[in-house]
Amino acid sequence: MMYSQTFLEKVRSFGILGYSVDKIIDLCEPENEEQFRSDFTDPKSEVYKAYRKGKTTGEYNLDKVLFDESTKQKDLKSNELLKDRMQRNKVDDLIFSHFGI
């Protein structure tokens, strides 16, 4: 299925926010819901790539804010949150590399 750049940009934006495929379907109303679900899980599809790029961008932005707060402002809570996120990211990366989820 072909998707417009505008549609893919919406998917990327929802990836930044970590929205589920169901929420994206509700908001974007793709022409073929089943094909969209299939594309959403296919690492070769534009939809999958757009969502992953958005998701990674969102995670980076959050990590960057926490890093800046923990280093520049010496905020202990931000430092702990960043440490927790870094550990969770390692686990998530392993799960993704082994299972693709």
DSSP file (Angstrom, degrees, kcal/mol; ACC not computed):
  #  RESIDUE AA STRUCTURE BP1 BP2  ACC     N-H-->O    O-->H-N    N-H-->O    O-->H-N    TCO  KAPPA ALPHA  PHI   PSI    X-CA   Y-CA   Z-CA
    1    1 A M              0   0    0      0, 0.0     2,-0.4     0, 0.0     0, 0.0   0.000 360.0 360.0 360.0 138.7    0.0    0.0    0.0
    2    2 A M        -     0   0    0     44,-0.0     2,-0.4     0, 0.0     0, 0.0  -0.743 360.0-163.4 -93.0 137.4    1.3    3.5   -0.8
    3    3 A Y        -     0   0    0     -2,-0.4     2,-0.1     4,-0.0    43,-0.0  -0.942  18.5-119.9-121.3 142.7    1.2    6.2    1.8
    4    4 A S     >  -     0   0    0     -2,-0.4     4,-2.5     1,-0.1     5,-0.2  -0.352  26.3-114.3 -74.6 160.5    1.5    9.9    1.3
    5    5 A Q  H  > S+     0   0    0      1,-0.2     4,-2.3     2,-0.2     5,-0.2   0.865 118.7  55.3 -62.4 -35.8    4.3   11.8    3.0
    6    6 A T  H  > S+     0   0    0      2,-0.2     4,-1.7     1,-0.2    -1,-0.2   0.920 108.6  47.2 -62.8 -43.9    1.7   13.6    5.1
    7    7 A F  H  > S+     0   0    0      1,-0.2     4,-2.2     2,-0.2    -2,-0.2   0.927 112.6  48.9 -63.2 -45.8    0.4   10.3    6.4
    8    8 A L  H  X S+     0   0    0     -4,-2.5     4,-2.4     1,-0.2    -1,-0.2   0.850 107.9  54.9 -64.4 -34.4    3.8    9.0    7.1
    9    9 A E  H  X S+     0   0    0     -4,-2.3     4,-2.3     2,-0.2    -1,-0.2   0.878 107.1  50.5 -66.3 -36.9    4.7   12.2    9.0
   10   10 A K  H  X S+     0   0    0     -4,-1.7     4,-2.5     2,-0.2    -2,-0.2   0.928 109.7  50.4 -63.7 -44.7    1.6   11.7   11.2
   11   11 A V  H  X S+     0   0    0     -4,-2.2     4,-1.9     1,-0.2    -2,-0.2   0.915 110.4  50.0 -60.0 -43.0    2.7    8.1   11.9
   12   12 A R  H  X S+     0   0    0     -4,-2.4     4,-1.9     1,-0.2    -1,-0.2   0.914 109.9  50.9 -61.2 -43.1    6.2    9.4   12.8
   13   13 A S  H  X S+     0   0    0     -4,-2.3     4,-1.3     1,-0.2    -2,-0.2   0.894 109.9  49.0 -62.3 -40.5    4.6   12.0   15.1
   14   14 A F  H  X>S+     0   0    0     -4,-2.5     5,-2.5     1,-0.2     4,-0.5   0.821 107.1  56.8 -69.6 -29.3    2.5    9.3   16.8
   15   15 A G  H ><5S+     0   0    0     -4,-1.9     3,-0.9     2,-0.2    -2,-0.2   0.889 100.6  57.2 -64.7 -39.6    5.7    7.3   17.2
   16   16 A I  H 3<5S+     0   0    0     -4,-1.9    -1,-0.2     1,-0.3    -2,-0.2   0.886 111.3  43.1 -56.7 -38.8    7.3   10.2   19.1
   17   17 A L  H 3<5S-     0   0    0     -4,-1.3    -1,-0.3    -5,-0.1    -2,-0.2   0.534 113.1-121.8 -86.1  -7.2    4.4    9.9   21.5
   18   18 A G  T <<5 +     0   0    0     -3,-0.9    -3,-0.2    -4,-0.5    -2,-0.1   0.771  46.6 174.7  74.2  26.5    4.5    6.1   21.6
   19   19 A Y      < -     0   0    0     -5,-2.5    -1,-0.2     1,-0.1     2,-0.1  -0.311  30.2-114.1 -66.4 149.8    1.0    5.7   20.5
   20   20 A S     >  -     0   0    0      1,-0.1     4,-2.2     4,-0.0     5,-0.2  -0.332  26.5-107.4 -76.5 163.8   -0.3    2.1   19.8
   21   21 A V  H  > S+     0   0    0      1,-0.2     4,-2.4     2,-0.2     5,-0.2   0.864 120.7  56.0 -60.5 -35.9   -1.2    0.9   16.4
   22   22 A D  H  > S+     0   0    0      2,-0.2     4,-2.4     1,-0.2    -1,-0.2   0.914 107.3  47.5 -64.9 -42.3   -4.9    1.0   17.4
   23   23 A K  H  > S+     0   0    0      2,-0.2     4,-2.2     1,-0.2    -1,-0.2   0.905 111.5  51.4 -64.4 -40.1   -4.7    4.7   18.5
   24   24 A I  H  X S+     0   0    0     -4,-2.2     4,-3.1     2,-0.2     5,-0.4   0.914 109.9  49.5 -63.6 -41.9   -3.0    5.5   15.2
   25   25 A I  H  X S+     0   0    0     -4,-2.4     4,-2.2     1,-0.2    -1,-0.2   0.921 110.3  50.9 -62.0 -43.7   -5.7    3.8   13.2
   26   26 A D  H  < S+     0   0    0     -4,-2.4    -1,-0.2     1,-0.2    -2,-0.2   0.892 118.7  37.5 -60.0 -39.6   -8.4    5.6   15.2
   27   27 A L  H  < S+     0   0    0     -4,-2.2    -2,-0.2    -5,-0.1    -1,-0.2   0.850 126.5  32.9 -84.0 -35.9   -6.7    9.0   14.5
   28   28 A C  H  < S-     0   0    0     -4,-3.1    -3,-0.2    -5,-0.2    -2,-0.2   0.707  83.7-152.1 -96.1 -22.4   -5.5    8.5   10.9
   29   29 A E     <  -     0   0    0     -4,-2.2    -4,-0.1    -5,-0.4    -3,-0.1   0.948  17.8-150.4  47.9  64.6   -8.2    6.2    9.5
   30   30 A P        -     0   0    0      0, 0.0     3,-0.3     0, 0.0    -1,-0.1  -0.260  19.0-117.1 -62.7 152.6   -6.1    4.4    6.9
   31   31 A E  S    S+     0   0    0      1,-0.3     2,-0.6     2,-0.1    -2,-0.0   0.901 107.9  29.9 -56.4 -44.3   -7.9    3.1    3.8
   32   32 A N     >  -     0   0    0      1,-0.2     4,-2.4     2,-0.0    -1,-0.3  -0.893  69.1-172.4-124.1  99.7   -7.1   -0.5    4.6
   33   33 A E  H  > S+     0   0    0     -2,-0.6     4,-2.4    -3,-0.3     5,-0.2   0.886  86.1  49.7 -61.0 -42.5   -6.8   -1.1    8.3
   34   34 A E  H  > S+     0   0    0      2,-0.2     4,-2.1     1,-0.2    -1,-0.2   0.901 111.5  48.6 -66.4 -40.1   -5.6   -4.7    8.0
   35   35 A Q  H  > S+     0   0    0      2,-0.2     4,-2.9     1,-0.2    -1,-0.2   0.898 110.5  52.2 -65.4 -39.2   -2.9   -3.7    5.4
   36   36 A F  H  X S+     0   0    0     -4,-2.4     4,-2.6     2,-0.2    -2,-0.2   0.927 108.5  50.4 -61.4 -44.8   -1.9   -0.9    7.7
   37   37 A R  H  X S+     0   0    0     -4,-2.4     4,-0.9     1,-0.2    -1,-0.2   0.907 112.2  47.9 -59.6 -41.6   -1.5   -3.3   10.7
   38   38 A S  H >< S+     0   0    0     -4,-2.1     3,-0.7     1,-0.2     4,-0.5   0.931 113.4  46.5 -64.6 -45.8    0.6   -5.6    8.5
   39   39 A D  H >< S+     0   0    0     -4,-2.9     3,-0.9     1,-0.2     9,-0.6   0.850 104.7  62.7 -64.4 -34.4    2.8   -2.7    7.3
   40   40 A F  H 3< S+     0   0    0     -4,-2.6    -1,-0.2     1,-0.3    -2,-0.2   0.789 110.9  37.9 -62.5 -28.4    3.1   -1.5   10.9
   41   41 A T  T << S+     0   0    0     -4,-0.9    -1,-0.3    -3,-0.7    -2,-0.2   0.416  94.4  96.8-103.5   0.1    4.9   -4.7   11.8
   42   42 A D    X   -     0   0    0     -3,-0.9     3,-2.3    -4,-0.5     6,-0.4  -0.817  62.4-153.4 -96.2 110.2    6.9   -5.1    8.6
   43   43 A P  T 3  S+     0   0    0      0, 0.0    -1,-0.1     0, 0.0    -4,-0.1   0.650  94.2  56.1 -57.8 -14.6   10.5   -3.8    9.1
   44   44 A K  T 3  S+     0   0    0      4,-0.1     2,-0.1     5,-0.0    -5,-0.1   0.576  88.7  97.6 -92.1  -9.9   10.7   -3.1    5.3
   45   45 A S  S <> S-     0   0    0     -3,-2.3     4,-2.1    -6,-0.3     5,-0.1  -0.429  76.5-128.3 -84.3 155.0    7.6   -0.9    5.1
   46   46 A E  H  > S+     0   0    0      2,-0.2     4,-2.6     1,-0.2     5,-0.2   0.854 109.7  55.7 -64.7 -36.2    7.5    2.9    5.1
   47   47 A V  H  > S+     0   0    0      2,-0.2     4,-2.6     1,-0.2     5,-0.2   0.939 108.1  47.1 -63.8 -47.8    5.0    2.9    8.0
   48   48 A Y  H  > S+     0   0    0     -9,-0.6     4,-2.8    -6,-0.4     5,-0.2   0.934 114.1  47.6 -58.4 -48.1    7.2    0.8   10.2
   49   49 A K  H  X S+     0   0    0     -4,-2.1     4,-2.3    -7,-0.2    -1,-0.2   0.891 112.0  49.7 -63.6 -40.3   10.3    2.9    9.5
   50   50 A A  H  X S+     0   0    0     -4,-2.6     4,-2.2     2,-0.2    -1,-0.2   0.925 113.0  46.4 -64.8 -44.3    8.3    6.1   10.1
   51   51 A Y  H  X S+     0   0    0     -4,-2.6     4,-3.1     2,-0.2    -2,-0.2   0.937 113.0  48.7 -63.9 -46.6    7.0    4.9   13.4
   52   52 A R  H  X S+     0   0    0     -4,-2.8     4,-2.7     1,-0.2     5,-0.2   0.892 110.8  51.2 -61.1 -40.2   10.4    3.6   14.6
   53   53 A K  H  X S+     0   0    0     -4,-2.3     4,-2.3    -5,-0.2    -1,-0.2   0.924 113.1  45.8 -63.1 -43.2   12.0    6.9   13.6
   54   54 A G  H  X S+     0   0    0     -4,-2.2     4,-2.6     2,-0.2    -2,-0.2   0.926 113.0  49.3 -64.0 -45.3    9.4    8.8   15.6
   55   55 A K  H  X S+     0   0    0     -4,-3.1     4,-2.2     1,-0.2    -2,-0.2   0.919 113.0  46.7 -61.4 -44.3    9.7    6.5   18.6
   56   56 A T  H  X S+     0   0    0     -4,-2.7     4,-2.5     2,-0.2    -1,-0.2   0.891 111.6  51.8 -65.8 -39.7   13.5    6.7   18.6
   57   57 A T  H  X S+     0   0    0     -4,-2.3     4,-2.6    -5,-0.2    -2,-0.2   0.921 109.6  49.6 -62.1 -44.5   13.3   10.5   18.3
   58   58 A G  H  X S+     0   0    0     -4,-2.6     4,-2.1     1,-0.2    -2,-0.2   0.908 111.6  48.3 -61.5 -42.8   10.9   10.7   21.2
   59   59 A E  H  X S+     0   0    0     -4,-2.2     4,-2.7     2,-0.2    -1,-0.2   0.911 111.8  49.9 -64.5 -42.3   13.1    8.6   23.4
   60   60 A Y  H  X S+     0   0    0     -4,-2.5     4,-2.9     2,-0.2     5,-0.2   0.934 109.1  51.6 -61.1 -46.4   16.2   10.6   22.5
   61   61 A N  H  X S+     0   0    0     -4,-2.6     4,-2.0     1,-0.2    -1,-0.2   0.911 112.5  45.4 -59.4 -43.3   14.4   13.9   23.3
   62   62 A L  H  X S+     0   0    0     -4,-2.1     4,-2.4     2,-0.2    -1,-0.2   0.935 113.9  48.7 -65.5 -46.2   13.4   12.7   26.7
   63   63 A D  H  X S+     0   0    0     -4,-2.7     4,-2.7     1,-0.2    -2,-0.2   0.887 109.9  52.8 -60.8 -39.2   16.8   11.2   27.4
   64   64 A K  H  X S+     0   0    0     -4,-2.9     4,-2.7     2,-0.2    -1,-0.2   0.908 109.1  48.4 -64.5 -42.9   18.4   14.5   26.3
   65   65 A V  H  X S+     0   0    0     -4,-2.0     4,-2.5    -5,-0.2     5,-0.2   0.938 113.7  46.7 -62.5 -46.7   16.3   16.6   28.7
   66   66 A L  H  X S+     0   0    0     -4,-2.4     4,-2.4     2,-0.2    -2,-0.2   0.902 112.5  50.6 -63.2 -40.3   17.0   14.2   31.6
   67   67 A F  H  X S+     0   0    0     -4,-2.7     4,-2.2     2,-0.2     5,-0.3   0.937 111.4  47.6 -62.0 -47.4   20.7   14.3   30.8
   68   68 A D  H  X>S+     0   0    0     -4,-2.7     4,-2.5     1,-0.2     5,-0.8   0.913 114.1  47.1 -61.0 -43.5   20.8   18.1   30.7
   69   69 A E  H  X5S+     0   0    0     -4,-2.5     6,-2.0     1,-0.2     4,-0.7   0.888 114.0  47.2 -66.4 -38.4   18.9   18.4   33.9
   70   70 A S  H  <5S+     0   0    0     -4,-2.4    -1,-0.2     4,-0.2    -2,-0.2   0.826 123.2  32.2 -75.5 -29.5   21.1   15.8   35.7
   71   71 A T  H  <5S+     0   0    0     -4,-2.2    -2,-0.2    -5,-0.2    -3,-0.2   0.897 127.7  33.4 -93.3 -46.4   24.4   17.3   34.5
   72   72 A K  H  <5S+     0   0    0     -4,-2.5    -3,-0.2    -5,-0.3    -2,-0.1   0.877 132.2  29.5 -79.7 -38.3   23.8   21.0   34.3
   73   73 A Q  S  <<S-     0   0    0     -5,-0.8    -1,-0.2    -4,-0.7    -3,-0.2   0.443  97.3-130.4-102.0  -1.0   21.3   21.4   37.1
   74   74 A K        +     0   0    0     -6,-0.3     2,-0.7     1,-0.2    -4,-0.2   0.871  41.3 174.6  52.9  40.0   22.6   18.5   39.2
   75   75 A D     >  -     0   0    0     -6,-2.0     4,-1.9     1,-0.2    -1,-0.2  -0.700  20.8-162.8 -82.3 112.3   19.1   17.3   39.6
   76   76 A L  H  > S+     0   0    0     -2,-0.7     4,-2.3     1,-0.2     5,-0.2   0.862  87.9  53.6 -65.4 -38.2   19.2   13.9   41.4
   77   77 A K  H  > S+     0   0    0      2,-0.2     4,-2.6     1,-0.2    -1,-0.2   0.923 109.7  48.0 -64.2 -42.9   15.7   12.8   40.4
   78   78 A S  H  > S+     0   0    0      1,-0.2     4,-2.6     2,-0.2    -1,-0.2   0.884 110.0  53.8 -62.8 -38.3   16.6   13.4   36.7
   79   79 A N  H  X S+     0   0    0     -4,-1.9     4,-2.3     2,-0.2    -2,-0.2   0.919 110.7  45.4 -62.8 -44.1   19.8   11.5   37.2
   80   80 A E  H  X S+     0   0    0     -4,-2.3     4,-2.6     2,-0.2    -2,-0.2   0.909 113.0  50.2 -65.5 -42.9   17.9    8.5   38.6
   81   81 A L  H  X S+     0   0    0     -4,-2.6     4,-2.5     2,-0.2    -2,-0.2   0.908 111.6  48.6 -62.5 -41.3   15.3    8.6   35.9
   82   82 A L  H  X S+     0   0    0     -4,-2.6     4,-2.5     2,-0.2    -2,-0.2   0.915 110.7  50.5 -64.7 -43.0   18.0    8.7   33.2
   83   83 A K  H  X S+     0   0    0     -4,-2.3     4,-2.0     2,-0.2    -2,-0.2   0.926 111.9  47.7 -60.1 -45.5   19.8    5.8   34.8
   84   84 A D  H  X S+     0   0    0     -4,-2.6     4,-2.5     1,-0.2    -2,-0.2   0.906 112.2  49.6 -61.6 -42.7   16.6    3.8   34.9
   85   85 A R  H  X S+     0   0    0     -4,-2.5     4,-2.7     2,-0.2    -2,-0.2   0.884 108.4  52.8 -65.1 -38.5   15.8    4.7   31.3
   86   86 A M  H  X S+     0   0    0     -4,-2.5     4,-1.7     2,-0.2    -1,-0.2   0.911 111.5  46.0 -64.5 -41.5   19.3    3.7   30.2
   87   87 A Q  H  X S+     0   0    0     -4,-2.0     4,-1.7     2,-0.2    -2,-0.2   0.919 113.6  48.6 -66.0 -43.1   18.9    0.3   31.9
   88   88 A R  H  X S+     0   0    0     -4,-2.5     4,-3.0     1,-0.2    -2,-0.2   0.876 107.7  56.2 -64.0 -38.0   15.4   -0.2   30.4
   89   89 A N  H  X S+     0   0    0     -4,-2.7     4,-2.8     1,-0.2    -1,-0.2   0.887 104.7  52.6 -62.0 -39.2   16.8    0.8   26.9
   90   90 A K  H  X S+     0   0    0     -4,-1.7     4,-1.9     2,-0.2    -1,-0.2   0.925 112.5  44.4 -62.4 -43.9   19.4   -2.0   27.1
   91   91 A V  H  X S+     0   0    0     -4,-1.7     4,-2.5     2,-0.2    -2,-0.2   0.934 113.9  49.8 -65.3 -46.3   16.7   -4.5   27.9
   92   92 A D  H  X S+     0   0    0     -4,-3.0     4,-2.7     1,-0.2    -2,-0.2   0.895 109.4  52.2 -60.5 -40.6   14.4   -3.1   25.2
   93   93 A D  H  X S+     0   0    0     -4,-2.8     4,-2.6     2,-0.2    -1,-0.2   0.894 110.2  48.4 -63.7 -40.0   17.2   -3.2   22.6
   94   94 A L  H  X S+     0   0    0     -4,-1.9     4,-2.0     2,-0.2     5,-0.3   0.914 111.7  49.1 -65.8 -42.6   17.9   -6.9   23.4
   95   95 A I  H  X>S+     0   0    0     -4,-2.5     4,-3.0     1,-0.2     6,-0.6   0.925 113.3  47.7 -61.6 -43.9   14.2   -7.8   23.2
   96   96 A F  H  X5S+     0   0    0     -4,-2.7     4,-1.9     5,-0.3    -2,-0.2   0.920 111.7  48.9 -64.9 -43.3   14.0   -6.0   19.9
   97   97 A S  H  <5S+     0   0    0     -4,-2.6    -1,-0.2     1,-0.2    -2,-0.2   0.825 121.4  35.5 -67.9 -29.9   17.1   -7.6   18.4
   98   98 A H  H  <5S+     0   0    0     -4,-2.0    -2,-0.2    -5,-0.2    -1,-0.2   0.827 136.7  15.8 -90.7 -34.7   16.0  -11.1   19.5
   99   99 A F  H  <5S-     0   0    0     -4,-3.0    -3,-0.2    -5,-0.3    -2,-0.2   0.524  90.7-123.7-121.6  -9.8   12.2  -10.9   18.9
  100  100 A G     <<       0   0    0     -4,-1.9    -4,-0.2    -5,-0.6    -3,-0.1   0.707 360.0 360.0  73.5  18.9   11.6   -7.8   16.8
  101  101 A I              0   0    0     -6,-0.6    -5,-0.3    -9,-0.1    -6,-0.1   0.369 360.0 360.0-122.3 360.0    9.2   -6.3   19.3
